[in-house]
């Protein structure tokens, strides 16, 4: 299988970037590293046109289509929104289109070289998965990361109903690590309205205010404006970064708790971990809890190595878990979770 970067280096077609944000910066840096030149940049309707981006004037899709009838579009942003996903899929019908996989956090790119380097670890996780849908999601995620072809992602989507049919929540004490604005708390209670307790952590002050408002009136819920880490301590966090709040340097200091400390106060029977690339540290801070085998839903899409590091770490603590994998609708390879039962 040829990876995307090799293909782009060899093609004679003009290459244009769609988007000008942080994702575009990462993709442009990768293209430059491989000596791949681009031929233009465009943005969605409603975004400011006419600005300069790496020497190109940002224009519209229609202008690029008029200039390059047979071009390659590299989508440089992601979204959960159905209208945005639909627009991307429509562009793919009209053009050769890819979404290069660049990690949300970390520097390692999941290209063919990375896949071959970690082939044994990836195969080990694949063989541990408990059903064919999990293996399908895992395999397609790997193929997408190597090729940038979003067909691999759209063909392995499932709903949150299916995730919950595996977890089967019933009277849980739910620990939501990375609660954002309360969306996952409210999603959870639709499946377990007889829950015993909810403990929800969100480090960002702005998100925490929304979390407080959006969970108002719920019984037996504890909200904590703090981060999650390996130890109970203070960490440096990026300030006001929306959903993506990760541990960073040169930012604000915030309190952090670890899973085992929280469990001493109220032991969780179901833990959701989606904390923007800090999942491994959270797992290491929950060894005593994980030994008691709570149900777990762990995000594995922030770092390239998450696909093998996270399940191996959890099974090292408790080898009795059964592992599933599910992916909900989003582009690029977001909202992918391991489920431990």
Protein Blocks (a to p, Z undefined) as FASTA:
>chain_A
ZZfklmmmmpmbdcddedjbfklmmmmmmmmmnopacfbdcddehiaghiaeehiacddf
klmmmmmmbacdddfbdcfbfklmmmmmmmmmmpccddddddfbdjbdcdfklmmmmmmm
mmmmmmmpcbfklmmmmmmmmmmmmnopaklmmmmcccfklmmmmnopghiacddehjln
ommmmmmmmmommbfbdcdddfblklmmmmmmmmgoiahiacddddddfbdcdddddehe
ljmccddehiaddddddfklmmmmoccfbdcddeehilmmmmmmmmmmmmnopacdddfk
lbmklmmmmmmmmmmmmmmbccddddddddddehiacddZZ
